[in-house]
Amino acid sequence: MDFDYRPLPAHTIRFGASGMYKIFRPGMIRQWQQANGETWVDSTNANRRINGTEVDLYAEDDWEVTSRLKVNAGLHFGGFAVDRKFYSSLQPRLSMRYLLPGDWVMKASWSRMTQFLHLLANNTISLPTDLWVPVTQRIKPQHADQFAIGITKNLHDGKYELTAEAYYKNMRNVIEYKDGAGYITSVLNENWEDNIAAGNAQAYGAELLLRKQTGRLTGWIGYTLAWSDRQLDEVNLGRRFPYKYDRRHDLHILGIYKLRRNIELSASWMFQSASPFTVGVGRYAAPDGGPVGYPDLEVVPGRNNLRIAPHHRLDLGVSFIKNKRNGMVRTWNISVLNAYNRVNPAYVTGMFIDRENQNKVKADVTTLVPIMPSISYQLKW
């Protein structure tokens, strides 16, 4: 339920509540193996069902303090009941906007957040298997404080809008797999929670956005310079390491051109720096006499120690739009995804030494989105 209440022209109060009942089965792959009649790998018991109930209450006030200053203040209460335990949190929020001379706008915000779901990321270079898992009696909610400050300027009588923003986010109780652990439990009666460690994280950076809002050619250019890293006592020998989604540079360019009243051309190009992965640099053979399937020991110098290749692609499209007499809008769209067939690695199937240069390592990569034409029809009424 959500409500709006306006006691005064300068105040707009919003408040509401919500409740959700969630059922989790945090098992992805189930594995069961025996050797000489003895079970030594059994992950089936780790896929227990987890039931959780989440409740939320919030209230906020949009307050026009003066003709130049506008403030939004709010308070959010969140609660999560799971495994006969109840987690609760109060999350204040505060943001402001101030109109400066010369058509400049300054914005600043601070928010404290609690999340009862964790993103559990697989850091290896195999097929991506990121999972969302809930809090339990052993795994606590994650908390974050985020600060942001930005400035906006309208250019050329409002034809262009330039925005610059800097942010910093401090996170607690984020989770990662322990070194050498995975989602497939390898010990009898082991639970997936045994493979998880908790620690701290931070993310910070700056964003620039230039938007053209009028004319036959519209679109925007957005660029982000960002850092994201983590530090957990039980991971990477307690040393700080880059997060899986630590992409230093992120550039997006979008353009839409109205060739005619009913024909639109569009182009979108994106570039993202390479994400880090955890890759072994050597391997010790398993000892003789070990149980069947005993794994080799892999030498890993650190968590997320290698970046493969940047990600970029170009998408093109043309839309044929017709406004019908009955008020319906018909659109035919022809588009090409990844127009120059960039091989962006989705996952890596193998690593090997370069025969021509023994100091280099090459990777066999698999891409999931090659050049892909498509046609679509849309009818709105």
MORA-V952519 format. One record per residue. N is the residue number from 1. SS is DSSP state (hx for helix, st for strand, lp for the rest). PHI is phi in whole degrees, -180 to 180 (999 if undefined). PSI is psi in whole degrees, 0 to 359 (999 if undefined). Layout:
n=N ss=SS phi=PHI psi=PSI
n=N ss=SS phi=PHI psi=PSI
This chain:
n=1 ss=lp phi=999 psi=137
n=2 ss=st phi=-134 psi=139
n=3 ss=st phi=-131 psi=147
n=4 ss=st phi=-119 psi=134
n=5 ss=st phi=-139 psi=131
n=6 ss=st phi=-124 psi=89
n=7 ss=st phi=-71 psi=329
n=8 ss=st phi=-137 psi=156
n=9 ss=lp phi=-59 psi=331
n=10 ss=lp phi=-89 psi=356
n=11 ss=st phi=-124 psi=132
n=12 ss=st phi=-126 psi=114
n=13 ss=st phi=-104 psi=131
n=14 ss=st phi=-121 psi=139
n=15 ss=st phi=-154 psi=160
n=16 ss=st phi=180 psi=182
n=17 ss=st phi=-152 psi=156
n=18 ss=st phi=-151 psi=157
n=19 ss=st phi=-143 psi=141
n=20 ss=st phi=-138 psi=138
n=21 ss=st phi=-110 psi=124
n=22 ss=st phi=-123 psi=142
n=23 ss=st phi=-119 psi=123
n=24 ss=st phi=-114 psi=138
n=25 ss=st phi=-128 psi=83
n=26 ss=lp phi=-77 psi=45
n=27 ss=lp phi=-112 psi=134
n=28 ss=lp phi=-110 psi=313
n=29 ss=lp phi=-131 psi=134
n=30 ss=lp phi=-110 psi=130
n=31 ss=lp phi=-132 psi=135
n=32 ss=st phi=-144 psi=121
n=33 ss=st phi=-135 psi=149
n=34 ss=st phi=-127 psi=152
n=35 ss=st phi=-140 psi=123
n=36 ss=lp phi=55 psi=40
n=37 ss=lp phi=78 psi=3
n=38 ss=st phi=-115 psi=130
n=39 ss=st phi=-79 psi=122
n=40 ss=st phi=-121 psi=350
n=41 ss=st phi=-134 psi=124
n=42 ss=st phi=-153 psi=104
n=43 ss=lp phi=-102 psi=1
n=44 ss=hx phi=-67 psi=329
n=45 ss=hx phi=-76 psi=348
n=46 ss=hx phi=-86 psi=357
n=47 ss=lp phi=-100 psi=43
n=48 ss=lp phi=-69 psi=151
n=49 ss=st phi=-79 psi=136
n=50 ss=st phi=-121 psi=124
n=51 ss=st phi=-104 psi=135
n=52 ss=st phi=-140 psi=146
n=53 ss=st phi=-121 psi=125
n=54 ss=st phi=-114 psi=135
n=55 ss=st phi=-126 psi=146
n=56 ss=st phi=-138 psi=138
n=57 ss=st phi=-131 psi=140
n=58 ss=st phi=-148 psi=157
n=59 ss=st phi=-152 psi=141
n=60 ss=st phi=-148 psi=155
n=61 ss=st phi=-130 psi=119
n=62 ss=st phi=-90 psi=114
n=63 ss=st phi=-122 psi=118
n=64 ss=st phi=-87 psi=91
n=65 ss=lp phi=-65 psi=311
n=66 ss=lp phi=-138 psi=181
n=67 ss=lp phi=-66 psi=341
n=68 ss=lp phi=-105 psi=332
n=69 ss=st phi=-110 psi=128
n=70 ss=st phi=-129 psi=133
n=71 ss=st phi=-125 psi=140
n=72 ss=st phi=-122 psi=119
n=73 ss=st phi=-124 psi=137
n=74 ss=st phi=-150 psi=165
n=75 ss=st phi=-139 psi=131
n=76 ss=st phi=-121 psi=131
n=77 ss=st phi=-110 psi=129
n=78 ss=st phi=-126 psi=141
n=79 ss=st phi=-140 psi=147
n=80 ss=st phi=-143 psi=122
n=81 ss=st phi=-105 psi=123
n=82 ss=st phi=-154 psi=140
n=83 ss=lp phi=50 psi=44
n=84 ss=lp phi=61 psi=26
n=85 ss=st phi=-131 psi=143
n=86 ss=st phi=-121 psi=120
n=87 ss=st phi=-99 psi=139
n=88 ss=st phi=-138 psi=157
n=89 ss=st phi=-157 psi=147
n=90 ss=st phi=-107 psi=129
n=91 ss=st phi=-127 psi=97
n=92 ss=st phi=-78 psi=151
n=93 ss=st phi=-135 psi=142
n=94 ss=st phi=-149 psi=129
n=95 ss=st phi=-142 psi=155
n=96 ss=st phi=-145 psi=154
n=97 ss=st phi=-134 psi=131
n=98 ss=st phi=-129 psi=129
n=99 ss=st phi=-85 psi=119
n=100 ss=st phi=-97 psi=162
n=101 ss=lp phi=-61 psi=154
n=102 ss=lp phi=80 psi=23
n=103 ss=lp phi=63 psi=34
n=104 ss=st phi=-100 psi=147
n=105 ss=st phi=-128 psi=128
n=106 ss=st phi=-108 psi=137
n=107 ss=st phi=-129 psi=145
n=108 ss=st phi=-148 psi=150
n=109 ss=st phi=-154 psi=155
n=110 ss=st phi=-143 psi=137
n=111 ss=st phi=-145 psi=144
n=112 ss=st phi=-113 psi=128
n=113 ss=st phi=-130 psi=149
n=114 ss=st phi=-128 psi=137
n=115 ss=st phi=-127 psi=131
n=116 ss=lp phi=-96 psi=3
n=117 ss=st phi=-117 psi=143
n=118 ss=st phi=-115 psi=138
n=119 ss=st phi=-89 psi=115
n=120 ss=st phi=-101 psi=105
n=121 ss=lp phi=-95 psi=137
n=122 ss=lp phi=-87 psi=120
n=123 ss=lp phi=-93 psi=359
n=124 ss=lp phi=-80 psi=176
n=125 ss=lp phi=-99 psi=24
n=126 ss=lp phi=-88 psi=189
n=127 ss=lp phi=-57 psi=131
n=128 ss=lp phi=-59 psi=131
n=129 ss=lp phi=-138 psi=51
n=130 ss=lp phi=-69 psi=143
n=131 ss=st phi=-131 psi=151
n=132 ss=st phi=-103 psi=124
n=133 ss=st phi=-127 psi=150
n=134 ss=st phi=-88 psi=168
n=135 ss=lp phi=-69 psi=154
n=136 ss=lp phi=-136 psi=190
n=137 ss=lp phi=-63 psi=331
n=138 ss=lp phi=-96 psi=331
n=139 ss=lp phi=-103 psi=117
n=140 ss=lp phi=-86 psi=163
n=141 ss=lp phi=-66 psi=157
n=142 ss=st phi=-97 psi=144
n=143 ss=st phi=-123 psi=152
n=144 ss=st phi=-151 psi=146
n=145 ss=st phi=-118 psi=129
n=146 ss=st phi=-125 psi=132
n=147 ss=st phi=-119 psi=140
n=148 ss=st phi=-147 psi=145
n=149 ss=st phi=-142 psi=137
n=150 ss=st phi=-150 psi=170
n=151 ss=st phi=-143 psi=143
n=152 ss=st phi=-130 psi=143
n=153 ss=st phi=-140 psi=130
n=154 ss=st phi=-89 psi=132
n=155 ss=st phi=-119 psi=149
n=156 ss=lp phi=52 psi=58
n=157 ss=lp phi=57 psi=39
n=158 ss=lp phi=85 psi=3
n=159 ss=lp phi=-70 psi=328
n=160 ss=st phi=-123 psi=152
n=161 ss=st phi=-132 psi=126
n=162 ss=st phi=-113 psi=128
n=163 ss=st phi=-129 psi=135
n=164 ss=st phi=-130 psi=136
n=165 ss=st phi=-146 psi=142
n=166 ss=st phi=-121 psi=147
n=167 ss=st phi=-144 psi=158
n=168 ss=st phi=-144 psi=133
n=169 ss=st phi=-131 psi=124
n=170 ss=st phi=-110 psi=126
n=171 ss=st phi=-122 psi=143
n=172 ss=st phi=-125 psi=151
n=173 ss=st phi=64 psi=33
n=174 ss=st phi=-77 psi=154
n=175 ss=st phi=-119 psi=152
n=176 ss=st phi=-145 psi=158
n=177 ss=st phi=-65 psi=142
n=178 ss=lp phi=-67 psi=161
n=179 ss=lp phi=-59 psi=127
n=180 ss=lp phi=82 psi=358
n=181 ss=lp phi=-98 psi=159
n=182 ss=lp phi=-147 psi=183
n=183 ss=lp phi=-79 psi=343
n=184 ss=lp phi=-86 psi=112
n=185 ss=lp phi=-70 psi=141
n=186 ss=lp phi=-114 psi=359
n=187 ss=lp phi=-122 psi=139
n=188 ss=lp phi=-60 psi=136
n=189 ss=lp phi=67 psi=15
n=190 ss=lp phi=-84 psi=141
n=191 ss=lp phi=-105 psi=152
n=192 ss=hx phi=-61 psi=333
n=193 ss=hx phi=-67 psi=338
n=194 ss=hx phi=-68 psi=340
n=195 ss=hx phi=-94 psi=6
n=196 ss=st phi=-110 psi=140
n=197 ss=st phi=-122 psi=153
n=198 ss=st phi=-120 psi=150
n=199 ss=st phi=-167 psi=205
n=200 ss=st phi=-115 psi=161
n=201 ss=st phi=-150 psi=162
n=202 ss=st phi=-145 psi=151
n=203 ss=st phi=-142 psi=137
n=204 ss=st phi=-157 psi=159
n=205 ss=st phi=169 psi=195
n=206 ss=st phi=-142 psi=147
n=207 ss=st phi=-128 psi=141
n=208 ss=st phi=-125 psi=138
n=209 ss=st phi=-140 psi=125
n=210 ss=st phi=-118 psi=119
n=211 ss=st phi=-120 psi=134
n=212 ss=st phi=-107 psi=122
n=213 ss=lp phi=-110 psi=349
n=214 ss=lp phi=-131 psi=168
n=215 ss=lp phi=94 psi=178
n=216 ss=lp phi=-71 psi=330
n=217 ss=st phi=-105 psi=118
n=218 ss=st phi=-126 psi=166
n=219 ss=st phi=152 psi=194
n=220 ss=st phi=-158 psi=159
n=221 ss=st phi=-125 psi=123
n=222 ss=st phi=-126 psi=135
n=223 ss=st phi=-134 psi=136
n=224 ss=st phi=-128 psi=131
n=225 ss=st phi=-110 psi=118
n=226 ss=st phi=-142 psi=153
n=227 ss=st phi=-131 psi=146
n=228 ss=st phi=-151 psi=121
n=229 ss=st phi=-143 psi=169
n=230 ss=st phi=-140 psi=158
n=231 ss=st phi=-144 psi=116
n=232 ss=lp phi=-130 psi=134
n=233 ss=lp phi=-60 psi=327
n=234 ss=lp phi=-97 psi=11
n=235 ss=lp phi=-128 psi=135
n=236 ss=hx phi=58 psi=36
n=237 ss=hx phi=58 psi=29
n=238 ss=hx phi=79 psi=2
n=239 ss=lp phi=-85 psi=147
n=240 ss=lp phi=-68 psi=142
n=241 ss=st phi=-142 psi=156
n=242 ss=st phi=-70 psi=142
n=243 ss=lp phi=-73 psi=160
n=244 ss=lp phi=-57 psi=325
n=245 ss=lp phi=-102 psi=32
n=246 ss=lp phi=-82 psi=96
n=247 ss=lp phi=-112 psi=116
n=248 ss=lp phi=-66 psi=315
n=249 ss=st phi=-122 psi=139
n=250 ss=st phi=-141 psi=116
n=251 ss=st phi=-127 psi=128
n=252 ss=st phi=-128 psi=134
n=253 ss=st phi=-129 psi=126
n=254 ss=st phi=-131 psi=132
n=255 ss=st phi=-136 psi=137
n=256 ss=st phi=-127 psi=124
n=257 ss=st phi=-120 psi=124
n=258 ss=st phi=-84 psi=96
n=259 ss=st phi=-65 psi=315
n=260 ss=st phi=-137 psi=181
n=261 ss=lp phi=-60 psi=328
n=262 ss=lp phi=-118 psi=15
n=263 ss=st phi=-130 psi=125
n=264 ss=st phi=-123 psi=134
n=265 ss=st phi=-105 psi=141
n=266 ss=st phi=-137 psi=148
n=267 ss=st phi=-146 psi=139
n=268 ss=st phi=-138 psi=129
n=269 ss=st phi=-128 psi=137
n=270 ss=st phi=-132 psi=150
n=271 ss=st phi=-141 psi=132
n=272 ss=st phi=-134 psi=136
n=273 ss=lp phi=-61 psi=159
n=274 ss=lp phi=-65 psi=140
n=275 ss=lp phi=-85 psi=150
n=276 ss=st phi=-82 psi=150
n=277 ss=st phi=-133 psi=161
n=278 ss=lp phi=-96 psi=118
n=279 ss=lp phi=-130 psi=133
n=280 ss=lp phi=-76 psi=148
n=281 ss=lp phi=-110 psi=0
n=282 ss=st phi=-169 psi=174
n=283 ss=st phi=-152 psi=135
n=284 ss=st phi=-101 psi=137
n=285 ss=lp phi=-68 psi=149
n=286 ss=lp phi=-66 psi=145
n=287 ss=lp phi=-67 psi=151
n=288 ss=lp phi=-66 psi=147
n=289 ss=lp phi=85 psi=3
n=290 ss=lp phi=-75 psi=168
n=291 ss=lp phi=-65 psi=160
n=292 ss=lp phi=-60 psi=133
n=293 ss=lp phi=80 psi=10
n=294 ss=lp phi=-60 psi=125
n=295 ss=lp phi=-77 psi=152
n=296 ss=lp phi=-68 psi=159
n=297 ss=st phi=-95 psi=123
n=298 ss=st phi=-98 psi=138
n=299 ss=st phi=-92 psi=116
n=300 ss=lp phi=-121 psi=115
n=301 ss=lp phi=-71 psi=338
n=302 ss=lp phi=178 psi=163
n=303 ss=lp phi=-72 psi=132
n=304 ss=lp phi=54 psi=58
n=305 ss=lp phi=-93 psi=358
n=306 ss=st phi=-142 psi=142
n=307 ss=st phi=-116 psi=128
n=308 ss=lp phi=-81 psi=291
n=309 ss=lp phi=-159 psi=151
n=310 ss=lp phi=-70 psi=162
n=311 ss=st phi=-112 psi=125
n=312 ss=st phi=-154 psi=153
n=313 ss=st phi=-164 psi=162
n=314 ss=st phi=-122 psi=130
n=315 ss=st phi=-116 psi=134
n=316 ss=st phi=-124 psi=151
n=317 ss=st phi=-160 psi=157
n=318 ss=st phi=-137 psi=135
n=319 ss=st phi=-121 psi=135
n=320 ss=st phi=-111 psi=112
n=321 ss=st phi=-113 psi=135
n=322 ss=st phi=-137 psi=126
n=323 ss=st phi=-90 psi=114
n=324 ss=lp phi=-82 psi=162
n=325 ss=lp phi=-65 psi=331
n=326 ss=lp phi=-83 psi=9
n=327 ss=lp phi=93 psi=351
n=328 ss=lp phi=-76 psi=152
n=329 ss=st phi=-120 psi=120
n=330 ss=st phi=-106 psi=134
n=331 ss=st phi=-134 psi=123
n=332 ss=st phi=-101 psi=134
n=333 ss=st phi=-129 psi=131
n=334 ss=st phi=-119 psi=125
n=335 ss=st phi=-140 psi=161
n=336 ss=st phi=-130 psi=117
n=337 ss=st phi=-90 psi=135
n=338 ss=lp phi=57 psi=62
n=339 ss=lp phi=-60 psi=325
n=340 ss=lp phi=-101 psi=19
n=341 ss=lp phi=55 psi=50
n=342 ss=lp phi=-68 psi=132
n=343 ss=lp phi=-88 psi=90
n=344 ss=lp phi=-89 psi=120
n=345 ss=lp phi=-63 psi=122
n=346 ss=lp phi=-88 psi=320
n=347 ss=st phi=-160 psi=165
n=348 ss=st phi=-110 psi=130
n=349 ss=st phi=-95 psi=347
n=350 ss=st phi=-178 psi=156
n=351 ss=st phi=-124 psi=142
n=352 ss=st phi=-152 psi=159
n=353 ss=st phi=-76 psi=135
n=354 ss=lp phi=-68 psi=124
n=355 ss=lp phi=-67 psi=326
n=356 ss=lp phi=-79 psi=328
n=357 ss=lp phi=-134 psi=102
n=358 ss=lp phi=-67 psi=348
n=359 ss=lp phi=-88 psi=359
n=360 ss=lp phi=-115 psi=150
n=361 ss=st phi=-117 psi=133
n=362 ss=st phi=-108 psi=159
n=363 ss=st phi=-127 psi=139
n=364 ss=st phi=-88 psi=114
n=365 ss=st phi=-110 psi=154
n=366 ss=st phi=-121 psi=132
n=367 ss=lp phi=-109 psi=143
n=368 ss=lp phi=-104 psi=346
n=369 ss=lp phi=-129 psi=84
n=370 ss=lp phi=-78 psi=190
n=371 ss=lp phi=-59 psi=132
n=372 ss=st phi=-144 psi=103
n=373 ss=st phi=-78 psi=154
n=374 ss=st phi=-154 psi=159
n=375 ss=st phi=-137 psi=139
n=376 ss=st phi=-141 psi=157
n=377 ss=st phi=-128 psi=134
n=378 ss=st phi=-133 psi=137
n=379 ss=st phi=-130 psi=121
n=380 ss=st phi=-112 psi=143
n=381 ss=lp phi=-149 psi=999
